């Protein structure tokens, strides 16, 4: 199954081991191989016994990552961007990376994310998810375009036996790449609790009053729905449902022990390939129509809706200001277009730039997060209001989630349209942008629409 062109696994491991000098010295070795076509969901399901799985696919489905296990992790509570960048740079300097392909998402790859607001005290709900948490999977399946790659990441010591390690790794490899199927019974919702909806509407009203005083232009408020099921949710089945129903979205999952944060977000934060930077403004929302005529009508209304256009322009302006010092040039279209999803349609504007030397994707993430689409504007004033008045701990909801590789490629999305699954329970999250003329009831209805993508694959049809 594995196509090895330049070196055998054992000889690469032996070379890395021989470079170690001290008996107690260890080194991370990363080896990438090209493989035959493999179903990523089969791989993800087969990795259940390893745990700590991860999954990511870009919105255009050009790139897909599926990870299993934890060869190395990078976590941080304080100064999280700076600390994560420092840990990543150190790892890159010290690791032994064998990757003859240079394809994005191959070689040494870190997958993970961050919390929305590290200044807000976390609750028990998100206790397993650090303010910054990235994993180097033990085993990583990468699909790029129509090619497939398999990466092994393992720490080796001076007295390790390369041939023995290679045999064990190849045995695990065969097990993970062997076709398996998930045959779980239908997930049935047995309980649904909206967390304080009336109090949430009052917080929207407070936000409009705050905006009316002229201190803030926009505040984004989110709410939580807690669901109960007849059994433990099967994450493979959830991902399969999202891939079928949300074809234009980023599909992601990040599992830590028994918890899994999963979602289908349409919103890119930033993508970097070489020096090319792409960010996305996706703000302003309307439902899809039940007929073609209704769909066109709703689309045209969204393109001319003053509230949504203003909300969209907030984000475009912020992204431009945030990245201009990091880029040689920034290119932005004059007007937004429509980005259609199955349940929703959004105003969409791409922002492109050429990254200057000395900057990384982590620098851009720090400058962009949170965008006005998830926090508000001005940033600090809106975040202060959210900390005081929002009724939930967002955790990783609305925060950057994505990957970075050893060839200076990477991509982060904004983790909306998401759920934190914990055994036979799940918390779903949705938010809306509150401006001066916002109506609490209308904003509440908008959040109900935004919950649909996750509800559709988490038993919502059965309630």
C-alpha positions as a LaTeX table, in Angstrom:
\begin{tabular}{lrrr}
\hline
Residue & $x$ (\AA) & $y$ (\AA) & $z$ (\AA) \\
\hline
Unk1 & 0.00 & 0.00 & 0.00 \\
Unk2 & 2.82 & 2.41 & 0.85 \\
Unk3 & 4.90 & 3.76 & $-2.03$ \\
Unk4 & 8.44 & 4.39 & $-0.75$ \\
Unk5 & 10.59 & 6.03 & $-3.38$ \\
Unk6 & 13.71 & 7.39 & $-1.72$ \\
Unk7 & 14.35 & 5.54 & 1.53 \\
Unk8 & 13.01 & 2.79 & 3.69 \\
Unk9 & 11.43 & 3.73 & 7.00 \\
Unk10 & 14.02 & 1.84 & 9.03 \\
Unk11 & 16.98 & 3.56 & 7.34 \\
Unk12 & 15.49 & 7.02 & 7.93 \\
Unk13 & 14.90 & 6.21 & 11.60 \\
Unk14 & 18.44 & 4.83 & 11.86 \\
Unk15 & 19.91 & 8.02 & 10.40 \\
Unk16 & 18.02 & 10.14 & 12.95 \\
Unk17 & 19.04 & 7.89 & 15.85 \\
Unk18 & 22.71 & 7.97 & 14.84 \\
Unk19 & 22.73 & 11.75 & 15.06 \\
Unk20 & 21.87 & 11.63 & 18.76 \\
Unk21 & 24.89 & 12.00 & 21.05 \\
Unk22 & 23.70 & 11.52 & 24.64 \\
Unk23 & 21.93 & 8.41 & 25.97 \\
Unk24 & 19.06 & 10.47 & 27.39 \\
Unk25 & 18.70 & 12.71 & 24.32 \\
Unk26 & 15.53 & 12.35 & 22.27 \\
Unk27 & 14.41 & 13.86 & 18.98 \\
Unk28 & 11.17 & 14.15 & 17.08 \\
Unk29 & 11.35 & 12.40 & 13.71 \\
Unk30 & 8.77 & 13.18 & 11.01 \\
Unk31 & 8.58 & 10.94 & 7.92 \\
Unk32 & 6.16 & 11.54 & 5.04 \\
Unk33 & 5.31 & 8.93 & 2.40 \\
Unk34 & 3.07 & 9.02 & $-0.62$ \\
Unk35 & 0.26 & 6.46 & $-0.49$ \\
Unk36 & $-2.63$ & 5.18 & $-2.56$ \\
Unk37 & $-6.09$ & 6.74 & $-2.31$ \\
Unk38 & $-7.48$ & 6.33 & 1.21 \\
Unk39 & $-10.86$ & 7.35 & 2.61 \\
Unk40 & $-10.11$ & 9.90 & 5.38 \\
Unk41 & $-13.25$ & 8.92 & 7.29 \\
Unk42 & $-12.14$ & 5.28 & 7.35 \\
Unk43 & $-8.79$ & 6.46 & 8.72 \\
Unk44 & $-10.48$ & 8.69 & 11.31 \\
Unk45 & $-12.77$ & 5.89 & 12.43 \\
Unk46 & $-9.91$ & 3.35 & 12.61 \\
Unk47 & $-8.01$ & 5.76 & 14.86 \\
Unk48 & $-10.62$ & 5.56 & 17.65 \\
Unk49 & $-8.38$ & 3.24 & 19.65 \\
Unk50 & $-5.54$ & 5.79 & 19.50 \\
Unk51 & $-7.66$ & 8.80 & 20.45 \\
Unk52 & $-6.90$ & 12.53 & 20.36 \\
Unk53 & $-8.01$ & 12.67 & 16.75 \\
Unk54 & $-8.13$ & 15.71 & 14.52 \\
Unk55 & $-9.82$ & 16.47 & 11.20 \\
Unk56 & $-9.67$ & 19.40 & 8.83 \\
Unk57 & $-10.76$ & 20.07 & 5.29 \\
Unk58 & $-10.51$ & 23.38 & 3.46 \\
Unk59 & $-13.69$ & 24.94 & 2.09 \\
Unk60 & $-12.64$ & 24.09 & $-1.48$ \\
Unk61 & $-11.70$ & 20.53 & $-0.36$ \\
Unk62 & $-8.28$ & 20.88 & $-2.00$ \\
Unk63 & $-6.65$ & 19.93 & 1.31 \\
Unk64 & $-7.79$ & 17.44 & 3.93 \\
Unk65 & $-5.99$ & 16.41 & 7.12 \\
Unk66 & $-6.87$ & 13.57 & 9.48 \\
Unk67 & $-4.69$ & 13.03 & 12.52 \\
Unk68 & $-4.45$ & 10.40 & 15.23 \\
Unk69 & $-2.61$ & 10.43 & 18.53 \\
Unk70 & $-0.31$ & 12.99 & 20.08 \\
Unk71 & 3.41 & 12.73 & 19.31 \\
Unk72 & 3.97 & 16.23 & 20.69 \\
Unk73 & 1.81 & 19.03 & 22.00 \\
Unk74 & 2.24 & 22.79 & 22.38 \\
Unk75 & 0.06 & 24.47 & 25.00 \\
Unk76 & 0.01 & 27.93 & 26.51 \\
Unk77 & $-2.13$ & 29.97 & 28.89 \\
Unk78 & $-0.45$ & 33.38 & 28.90 \\
Unk79 & 0.93 & 35.31 & 25.90 \\
Unk80 & $-0.42$ & 32.42 & 23.87 \\
Unk81 & 0.50 & 33.57 & 20.35 \\
Unk82 & 4.05 & 34.49 & 21.33 \\
Unk83 & 4.50 & 31.28 & 23.33 \\
Unk84 & 3.05 & 29.08 & 20.58 \\
Unk85 & 5.26 & 30.68 & 17.93 \\
Unk86 & 8.33 & 30.18 & 20.14 \\
Unk87 & 7.49 & 26.51 & 20.79 \\
Unk88 & 6.87 & 25.90 & 17.10 \\
Unk89 & 10.14 & 27.56 & 16.03 \\
Unk90 & 12.06 & 25.49 & 18.59 \\
Unk91 & 10.42 & 22.28 & 17.40 \\
Unk92 & 11.25 & 23.03 & 13.77 \\
Unk93 & 14.91 & 23.64 & 14.61 \\
Unk94 & 15.27 & 20.41 & 16.56 \\
Unk95 & 13.10 & 17.96 & 14.60 \\
Unk96 & 14.37 & 15.56 & 11.94 \\
Unk97 & 11.97 & 16.02 & 9.00 \\
Unk98 & 11.98 & 13.72 & 6.00 \\
Unk99 & 9.53 & 15.03 & 3.41 \\
Unk100 & 10.52 & 14.91 & $-0.27$ \\
Unk101 & 7.20 & 16.30 & $-1.48$ \\
Unk102 & 6.88 & 19.88 & $-0.24$ \\
Unk103 & 3.08 & 19.70 & $-0.52$ \\
Unk104 & 1.03 & 21.89 & 1.88 \\
Unk105 & $-0.09$ & 19.88 & 4.88 \\
Unk106 & 2.80 & 17.40 & 4.70 \\
Unk107 & 6.00 & 17.19 & 6.72 \\
Unk108 & 5.79 & 18.32 & 10.31 \\
Unk109 & 2.23 & 19.60 & 10.82 \\
Unk110 & 0.71 & 21.15 & 13.95 \\
Unk111 & $-3.08$ & 21.04 & 14.22 \\
Unk112 & $-5.05$ & 22.94 & 16.85 \\
Unk113 & $-6.65$ & 26.14 & 17.99 \\
Unk114 & $-7.17$ & 28.75 & 20.65 \\
Unk115 & $-9.84$ & 30.10 & 22.95 \\
Unk116 & $-11.88$ & 33.12 & 21.93 \\
Unk117 & $-10.88$ & 35.31 & 24.86 \\
Unk118 & $-7.98$ & 34.28 & 27.14 \\
Unk119 & $-8.93$ & 37.05 & 29.56 \\
Unk120 & $-12.29$ & 35.47 & 30.36 \\
Unk121 & $-12.19$ & 32.93 & 33.17 \\
Unk122 & $-12.89$ & 29.47 & 31.72 \\
Unk123 & $-15.67$ & 27.25 & 33.02 \\
Unk124 & $-15.80$ & 23.51 & 33.54 \\
Unk125 & $-17.36$ & 23.09 & 30.08 \\
Unk126 & $-14.04$ & 23.82 & 28.33 \\
Unk127 & $-11.64$ & 22.52 & 31.00 \\
Unk128 & $-9.82$ & 20.20 & 28.55 \\
Unk129 & $-9.17$ & 22.94 & 25.98 \\
Unk130 & $-6.28$ & 25.28 & 26.73 \\
Unk131 & $-6.18$ & 28.94 & 25.60 \\
Unk132 & $-3.73$ & 27.64 & 22.98 \\
Unk133 & $-3.43$ & 23.93 & 22.19 \\
Unk134 & $-1.68$ & 22.41 & 19.17 \\
Unk135 & $-0.90$ & 18.76 & 18.50 \\
Unk136 & 1.65 & 17.05 & 16.29 \\
Unk137 & $-0.29$ & 13.85 & 15.49 \\
Unk138 & 1.48 & 10.50 & 15.74 \\
Unk139 & $-0.08$ & 9.62 & 12.39 \\
Unk140 & $-1.35$ & 12.07 & 9.80 \\
Unk141 & $-3.24$ & 11.42 & 6.59 \\
Unk142 & $-3.05$ & 14.27 & 4.08 \\
Unk143 & $-5.09$ & 14.58 & 0.92 \\
Unk144 & $-3.91$ & 17.37 & $-1.37$ \\
Unk145 & $-5.67$ & 17.71 & $-4.72$ \\
Unk146 & $-5.88$ & 14.07 & $-5.89$ \\
Unk147 & $-2.79$ & 12.80 & $-4.06$ \\
Unk148 & $-2.54$ & 11.17 & $-0.63$ \\
Unk149 & 0.29 & 11.24 & 1.92 \\
Unk150 & 0.93 & 9.52 & 5.24 \\
Unk151 & 3.16 & 11.08 & 7.90 \\
Unk152 & 4.58 & 9.34 & 10.96 \\
Unk153 & 5.81 & 11.46 & 13.88 \\
Unk154 & 7.76 & 9.72 & 16.63 \\
Unk155 & 10.34 & 10.56 & 19.28 \\
Unk156 & 13.49 & 8.43 & 19.12 \\
Unk157 & 16.31 & 7.88 & 21.64 \\
Unk158 & 19.95 & 6.87 & 21.27 \\
Unk159 & 19.38 & 3.23 & 22.24 \\
Unk160 & 16.25 & 2.68 & 20.09 \\
Unk161 & 16.35 & $-0.07$ & 17.45 \\
Unk162 & 15.36 & 1.37 & 14.07 \\
Unk163 & 14.20 & $-1.93$ & 12.54 \\
Unk164 & 12.00 & $-2.79$ & 15.53 \\
Unk165 & 10.45 & 0.69 & 15.53 \\
Unk166 & 9.85 & 0.50 & 11.77 \\
Unk167 & 8.09 & $-2.85$ & 12.09 \\
Unk168 & 5.80 & $-1.53$ & 14.84 \\
Unk169 & 5.01 & 1.64 & 12.90 \\
Unk170 & 4.28 & $-0.21$ & 9.68 \\
Unk171 & 1.94 & $-2.55$ & 11.54 \\
Unk172 & 0.03 & 0.46 & 12.94 \\
Unk173 & 0.07 & 2.02 & 9.49 \\
Unk174 & $-1.63$ & $-0.99$ & 7.92 \\
Unk175 & $-4.25$ & $-1.03$ & 10.65 \\
Unk176 & $-5.08$ & 2.66 & 10.18 \\
Unk177 & $-5.23$ & 2.48 & 6.38 \\
Unk178 & $-7.31$ & $-0.69$ & 6.24 \\
Unk179 & $-10.87$ & 0.16 & 5.09 \\
Unk180 & $-13.32$ & 0.17 & 7.98 \\
Unk181 & $-16.82$ & 1.53 & 8.25 \\
Unk182 & $-18.80$ & 3.20 & 11.01 \\
Unk183 & $-22.16$ & 1.47 & 11.55 \\
Unk184 & $-23.52$ & 3.40 & 14.51 \\
Unk185 & $-27.28$ & 3.61 & 15.01 \\
Unk186 & $-29.06$ & 6.91 & 14.35 \\
Unk187 & $-28.36$ & 9.60 & 16.89 \\
Unk188 & $-31.64$ & 10.66 & 18.49 \\
Unk189 & $-32.04$ & 13.85 & 20.46 \\
Unk190 & $-33.79$ & 13.19 & 23.77 \\
Unk191 & $-33.46$ & 16.65 & 25.31 \\
Unk192 & $-32.89$ & 20.23 & 24.23 \\
Unk193 & $-32.19$ & 23.11 & 26.61 \\
Unk194 & $-31.83$ & 26.68 & 25.37 \\
Unk195 & $-29.67$ & 28.45 & 27.92 \\
Unk196 & $-31.57$ & 31.52 & 29.23 \\
Unk197 & $-33.00$ & 32.76 & 25.89 \\
Unk198 & $-34.97$ & 35.63 & 27.47 \\
Unk199 & $-31.96$ & 36.83 & 29.39 \\
Unk200 & $-29.94$ & 36.64 & 26.17 \\
Unk201 & $-32.49$ & 38.88 & 24.42 \\
Unk202 & $-32.13$ & 41.37 & 27.28 \\
Unk203 & $-28.37$ & 41.38 & 26.76 \\
Unk204 & $-28.99$ & 42.23 & 23.09 \\
Unk205 & $-31.15$ & 45.16 & 24.22 \\
Unk206 & $-28.38$ & 46.30 & 26.60 \\
Unk207 & $-25.93$ & 46.14 & 23.70 \\
Unk208 & $-28.10$ & 48.39 & 21.52 \\
Unk209 & $-28.30$ & 50.87 & 24.40 \\
Unk210 & $-24.52$ & 50.80 & 24.80 \\
Unk211 & $-24.10$ & 51.37 & 21.07 \\
Unk212 & $-26.62$ & 54.23 & 21.26 \\
Unk213 & $-24.35$ & 56.02 & 23.73 \\
Unk214 & $-21.71$ & 56.18 & 21.00 \\
Unk215 & $-19.00$ & 54.16 & 22.78 \\
Unk216 & $-19.30$ & 51.08 & 20.57 \\
Unk217 & $-20.41$ & 50.54 & 16.97 \\
Unk218 & $-21.05$ & 46.80 & 17.05 \\
Unk219 & $-21.14$ & 44.00 & 19.65 \\
Unk220 & $-21.38$ & 40.30 & 18.81 \\
Unk221 & $-23.33$ & 38.22 & 21.32 \\
Unk222 & $-23.47$ & 34.42 & 21.31 \\
Unk223 & $-25.69$ & 31.90 & 23.04 \\
Unk224 & $-25.65$ & 28.19 & 23.85 \\
Unk225 & $-28.07$ & 25.31 & 23.31 \\
Unk226 & $-27.40$ & 22.12 & 25.30 \\
Unk227 & $-28.53$ & 18.84 & 23.75 \\
Unk228 & $-28.95$ & 15.33 & 25.16 \\
Unk229 & $-28.91$ & 12.09 & 23.12 \\
Unk230 & $-29.89$ & 8.44 & 23.31 \\
Unk231 & $-26.24$ & 7.39 & 23.09 \\
Unk232 & $-22.69$ & 8.64 & 22.76 \\
Unk233 & $-22.24$ & 10.61 & 19.54 \\
Unk234 & $-20.08$ & 8.99 & 16.86 \\
Unk235 & $-17.74$ & 11.72 & 15.60 \\
Unk236 & $-17.06$ & 9.92 & 12.31 \\
Unk237 & $-20.78$ & 9.95 & 11.53 \\
Unk238 & $-21.01$ & 13.63 & 12.46 \\
Unk239 & $-18.13$ & 14.48 & 10.11 \\
Unk240 & $-19.68$ & 12.39 & 7.34 \\
Unk241 & $-22.93$ & 14.32 & 7.73 \\
Unk242 & $-21.17$ & 17.68 & 7.65 \\
Unk243 & $-19.17$ & 16.76 & 4.54 \\
Unk244 & $-22.42$ & 15.87 & 2.75 \\
Unk245 & $-24.52$ & 18.83 & 3.91 \\
Unk246 & $-21.95$ & 21.68 & 4.11 \\
Unk247 & $-19.88$ & 21.33 & 0.93 \\
Unk248 & $-18.63$ & 24.95 & 0.90 \\
Unk249 & $-17.46$ & 24.99 & 4.52 \\
Unk250 & $-14.34$ & 24.13 & 6.47 \\
Unk251 & $-15.10$ & 20.89 & 8.31 \\
Unk252 & $-13.08$ & 20.41 & 11.50 \\
Unk253 & $-12.84$ & 18.26 & 14.59 \\
Unk254 & $-10.38$ & 18.43 & 17.48 \\
Unk255 & $-10.63$ & 15.66 & 20.04 \\
Unk256 & $-9.11$ & 15.78 & 23.51 \\
Unk257 & $-9.73$ & 12.58 & 25.44 \\
Unk258 & $-13.54$ & 12.13 & 25.52 \\
Unk259 & $-14.45$ & 15.65 & 24.34 \\
Unk260 & $-14.56$ & 16.73 & 20.71 \\
Unk261 & $-14.98$ & 20.22 & 19.27 \\
Unk262 & $-16.48$ & 19.85 & 15.80 \\
Unk263 & $-18.00$ & 22.16 & 13.23 \\
Unk264 & $-18.57$ & 23.36 & 9.68 \\
Unk265 & $-17.54$ & 26.97 & 9.34 \\
Unk266 & $-17.69$ & 29.03 & 6.15 \\
Unk267 & $-15.32$ & 31.65 & 7.53 \\
Unk268 & $-11.62$ & 31.67 & 6.77 \\
Unk269 & $-9.43$ & 33.76 & 9.06 \\
Unk270 & $-6.21$ & 33.51 & 7.07 \\
Unk271 & $-4.45$ & 31.20 & 4.62 \\
Unk272 & $-0.74$ & 31.41 & 3.83 \\
Unk273 & 0.94 & 29.42 & 1.09 \\
Unk274 & 4.55 & 30.46 & 0.67 \\
Unk275 & 4.28 & 34.26 & 0.84 \\
Unk276 & 0.75 & 34.49 & $-0.53$ \\
Unk277 & $-1.80$ & 35.60 & 2.07 \\
Unk278 & $-5.57$ & 35.25 & 1.76 \\
Unk279 & $-8.04$ & 36.44 & 4.35 \\
Unk280 & $-11.80$ & 36.51 & 4.06 \\
Unk281 & $-14.56$ & 38.82 & 5.14 \\
Unk282 & $-17.74$ & 36.79 & 5.63 \\
Unk283 & $-20.22$ & 38.98 & 7.50 \\
Unk284 & $-23.88$ & 39.64 & 6.78 \\
Unk285 & $-26.29$ & 36.70 & 6.77 \\
Unk286 & $-29.60$ & 35.69 & 5.21 \\
Unk287 & $-31.42$ & 32.34 & 4.93 \\
Unk288 & $-31.65$ & 30.37 & 1.67 \\
Unk289 & $-34.98$ & 30.37 & $-0.13$ \\
Unk290 & $-37.17$ & 27.30 & $-0.55$ \\
Unk291 & $-37.53$ & 28.07 & $-4.29$ \\
Unk292 & $-35.12$ & 29.53 & $-6.84$ \\
Unk293 & $-37.17$ & 32.71 & $-7.03$ \\
Unk294 & $-37.24$ & 33.14 & $-3.25$ \\
Unk295 & $-33.52$ & 32.40 & $-3.06$ \\
Unk296 & $-32.72$ & 35.13 & $-5.62$ \\
Unk297 & $-35.00$ & 37.56 & $-3.79$ \\
Unk298 & $-33.26$ & 36.92 & $-0.45$ \\
Unk299 & $-29.86$ & 37.20 & $-2.14$ \\
Unk300 & $-30.70$ & 40.58 & $-3.68$ \\
Unk301 & $-32.11$ & 41.85 & $-0.38$ \\
Unk302 & $-28.91$ & 40.86 & 1.40 \\
Unk303 & $-26.76$ & 42.62 & $-1.22$ \\
Unk304 & $-28.68$ & 45.85 & $-0.57$ \\
Unk305 & $-29.43$ & 45.54 & 3.15 \\
Unk306 & $-27.96$ & 48.53 & 4.97 \\
Unk307 & $-27.50$ & 46.75 & 8.32 \\
Unk308 & $-25.70$ & 43.79 & 6.79 \\
Unk309 & $-23.59$ & 45.91 & 4.43 \\
Unk310 & $-22.48$ & 48.05 & 7.36 \\
Unk311 & $-21.62$ & 44.95 & 9.40 \\
Unk312 & $-19.67$ & 43.60 & 6.42 \\
Unk313 & $-17.75$ & 46.83 & 5.90 \\
Unk314 & $-16.67$ & 46.80 & 9.57 \\
Unk315 & $-14.86$ & 43.52 & 8.93 \\
Unk316 & $-13.32$ & 44.50 & 5.57 \\
Unk317 & $-11.87$ & 47.70 & 7.06 \\
Unk318 & $-10.52$ & 45.89 & 10.12 \\
Unk319 & $-8.81$ & 43.15 & 8.08 \\
Unk320 & $-7.16$ & 45.70 & 5.80 \\
Unk321 & $-5.85$ & 47.73 & 8.75 \\
Unk322 & $-4.69$ & 44.61 & 10.60 \\
Unk323 & $-2.58$ & 43.12 & 7.81 \\
Unk324 & $-1.29$ & 46.17 & 5.93 \\
Unk325 & 1.90 & 46.45 & 8.02 \\
Unk326 & 2.67 & 42.75 & 7.45 \\
Unk327 & 2.14 & 42.78 & 3.69 \\
Unk328 & 3.87 & 44.39 & 0.73 \\
Unk329 & 0.52 & 45.00 & $-0.92$ \\
Unk330 & $-3.15$ & 44.43 & $-0.11$ \\
Unk331 & $-5.84$ & 43.86 & $-2.75$ \\
Unk332 & $-9.57$ & 44.12 & $-1.95$ \\
Unk333 & $-12.57$ & 44.12 & $-4.36$ \\
Unk334 & $-14.87$ & 47.16 & $-4.28$ \\
Unk335 & $-18.07$ & 45.26 & $-3.46$ \\
Unk336 & $-19.00$ & 41.99 & $-1.74$ \\
Unk337 & $-20.56$ & 39.03 & $-3.51$ \\
Unk338 & $-22.78$ & 36.24 & $-2.19$ \\
Unk339 & $-21.25$ & 33.10 & $-0.65$ \\
Unk340 & $-23.98$ & 30.41 & $-0.66$ \\
Unk341 & $-24.25$ & 27.56 & 1.85 \\
Unk342 & $-26.96$ & 24.95 & 2.20 \\
Unk343 & $-28.95$ & 26.74 & 4.92 \\
Unk344 & $-27.51$ & 30.26 & 4.73 \\
Unk345 & $-25.95$ & 32.82 & 2.41 \\
Unk346 & $-23.37$ & 35.43 & 3.37 \\
Unk347 & $-21.78$ & 38.58 & 2.02 \\
Unk348 & $-18.23$ & 37.68 & 0.97 \\
Unk349 & $-15.09$ & 39.71 & 0.20 \\
Unk350 & $-11.61$ & 38.18 & $-0.27$ \\
Unk351 & $-8.56$ & 40.11 & 0.96 \\
Unk352 & $-5.19$ & 39.21 & $-0.61$ \\
Unk353 & $-1.65$ & 40.25 & 0.20 \\
Unk354 & 2.02 & 39.36 & $-0.13$ \\
Unk355 & 3.55 & 38.58 & 3.27 \\
Unk356 & 6.71 & 40.47 & 4.23 \\
Unk357 & 9.81 & 38.64 & 5.45 \\
Unk358 & 9.91 & 38.08 & 9.20 \\
Unk359 & 6.17 & 37.50 & 9.62 \\
Unk360 & 4.38 & 34.17 & 10.14 \\
Unk361 & 0.81 & 32.97 & 10.11 \\
Unk362 & 0.73 & 33.27 & 13.92 \\
Unk363 & 1.48 & 37.01 & 13.61 \\
Unk364 & $-1.50$ & 37.41 & 11.28 \\
Unk365 & $-3.79$ & 35.37 & 13.54 \\
Unk366 & $-2.88$ & 37.63 & 16.44 \\
Unk367 & $-3.66$ & 40.76 & 14.43 \\
Unk368 & $-6.94$ & 39.49 & 12.99 \\
Unk369 & $-8.56$ & 37.74 & 15.94 \\
Unk370 & $-11.22$ & 38.53 & 16.87 \\
Unk371 & $-12.61$ & 40.13 & 13.72 \\
Unk372 & $-15.61$ & 42.48 & 14.06 \\
Unk373 & $-17.72$ & 39.55 & 12.80 \\
Unk374 & $-17.06$ & 37.68 & 16.07 \\
Unk375 & $-16.21$ & 40.39 & 18.59 \\
Unk376 & $-17.38$ & 43.77 & 17.44 \\
Unk377 & $-15.87$ & 47.20 & 16.99 \\
Unk378 & $-13.96$ & 48.87 & 18.52 \\
Unk379 & $-12.34$ & 45.60 & 19.59 \\
Unk380 & $-11.49$ & 46.25 & 23.26 \\
Unk381 & $-14.76$ & 48.00 & 24.09 \\
Unk382 & $-16.87$ & 45.25 & 22.51 \\
Unk383 & $-14.86$ & 42.49 & 24.20 \\
Unk384 & $-15.28$ & 44.20 & 27.54 \\
Unk385 & $-19.07$ & 44.21 & 27.06 \\
Unk386 & $-19.04$ & 40.53 & 26.03 \\
Unk387 & $-17.05$ & 39.53 & 29.13 \\
Unk388 & $-19.52$ & 41.29 & 31.40 \\
Unk389 & $-22.84$ & 40.46 & 29.76 \\
Unk390 & $-22.56$ & 37.31 & 27.64 \\
Unk391 & $-24.09$ & 34.27 & 29.33 \\
Unk392 & $-21.66$ & 31.59 & 28.22 \\
Unk393 & $-18.04$ & 30.60 & 28.17 \\
Unk394 & $-17.25$ & 30.62 & 24.44 \\
Unk395 & $-14.16$ & 28.49 & 24.87 \\
Unk396 & $-12.95$ & 27.75 & 21.35 \\
Unk397 & $-16.21$ & 28.89 & 19.73 \\
Unk398 & $-15.57$ & 31.84 & 17.41 \\
Unk399 & $-11.79$ & 31.42 & 17.80 \\
Unk400 & $-8.99$ & 30.46 & 15.36 \\
Unk401 & $-8.70$ & 26.76 & 14.53 \\
Unk402 & $-6.41$ & 25.30 & 11.89 \\
Unk403 & $-2.94$ & 24.06 & 11.05 \\
Unk404 & 0.62 & 25.07 & 10.15 \\
Unk405 & 3.37 & 23.01 & 8.50 \\
Unk406 & 7.16 & 22.97 & 8.36 \\
Unk407 & 7.16 & 24.53 & 4.86 \\
Unk408 & 5.60 & 27.81 & 6.11 \\
Unk409 & 2.12 & 26.96 & 4.86 \\
Unk410 & $-0.97$ & 27.09 & 7.04 \\
Unk411 & $-4.60$ & 28.04 & 7.33 \\
Unk412 & $-6.94$ & 29.07 & 10.13 \\
Unk413 & $-10.70$ & 29.30 & 10.07 \\
Unk414 & $-13.06$ & 30.94 & 12.55 \\
Unk415 & $-14.72$ & 28.18 & 14.60 \\
Unk416 & $-18.39$ & 29.08 & 14.18 \\
Unk417 & $-21.29$ & 26.72 & 13.29 \\
Unk418 & $-19.80$ & 24.41 & 15.87 \\
Unk419 & $-20.48$ & 22.11 & 18.81 \\
Unk420 & $-18.60$ & 20.75 & 21.78 \\
Unk421 & $-19.55$ & 17.07 & 21.99 \\
Unk422 & $-19.14$ & 15.34 & 25.34 \\
Unk423 & $-20.29$ & 11.75 & 25.22 \\
Unk424 & $-24.08$ & 11.73 & 24.93 \\
Unk425 & $-24.37$ & 15.52 & 25.30 \\
Unk426 & $-23.42$ & 18.48 & 23.15 \\
Unk427 & $-23.30$ & 22.26 & 23.42 \\
Unk428 & $-24.11$ & 24.17 & 20.24 \\
Unk429 & $-23.20$ & 27.83 & 19.79 \\
Unk430 & $-24.44$ & 30.67 & 17.59 \\
Unk431 & $-24.03$ & 34.43 & 17.65 \\
Unk432 & $-25.09$ & 37.59 & 15.87 \\
Unk433 & $-23.77$ & 41.09 & 15.31 \\
Unk434 & $-25.70$ & 43.70 & 17.28 \\
Unk435 & $-25.76$ & 47.25 & 15.92 \\
Unk436 & $-27.73$ & 50.36 & 16.90 \\
Unk437 & $-31.01$ & 49.34 & 15.23 \\
Unk438 & $-30.91$ & 45.63 & 16.11 \\
Unk439 & $-34.12$ & 43.99 & 17.30 \\
Unk440 & $-33.61$ & 41.31 & 20.01 \\
Unk441 & $-36.28$ & 39.02 & 18.58 \\
Unk442 & $-34.86$ & 39.24 & 15.05 \\
Unk443 & $-31.35$ & 38.55 & 16.32 \\
Unk444 & $-32.65$ & 35.54 & 18.26 \\
Unk445 & $-34.24$ & 34.18 & 15.06 \\
Unk446 & $-30.95$ & 34.69 & 13.23 \\
Unk447 & $-29.12$ & 32.56 & 15.79 \\
Unk448 & $-31.71$ & 29.80 & 15.31 \\
Unk449 & $-30.87$ & 29.76 & 11.59 \\
Unk450 & $-27.15$ & 29.59 & 12.37 \\
Unk451 & $-27.71$ & 26.55 & 14.60 \\
Unk452 & $-29.20$ & 24.55 & 11.73 \\
Unk453 & $-25.98$ & 23.20 & 10.15 \\
Unk454 & $-24.98$ & 21.45 & 13.38 \\
Unk455 & $-28.51$ & 20.47 & 14.38 \\
Unk456 & $-28.99$ & 18.75 & 11.02 \\
Unk457 & $-26.21$ & 16.26 & 11.78 \\
Unk458 & $-26.75$ & 16.02 & 15.52 \\
Unk459 & $-30.22$ & 14.52 & 15.64 \\
Unk460 & $-32.16$ & 17.76 & 15.28 \\
Unk461 & $-34.45$ & 16.22 & 12.71 \\
Unk462 & $-35.67$ & 13.78 & 15.36 \\
Unk463 & $-36.81$ & 16.43 & 17.82 \\
\hline
\end{tabular}
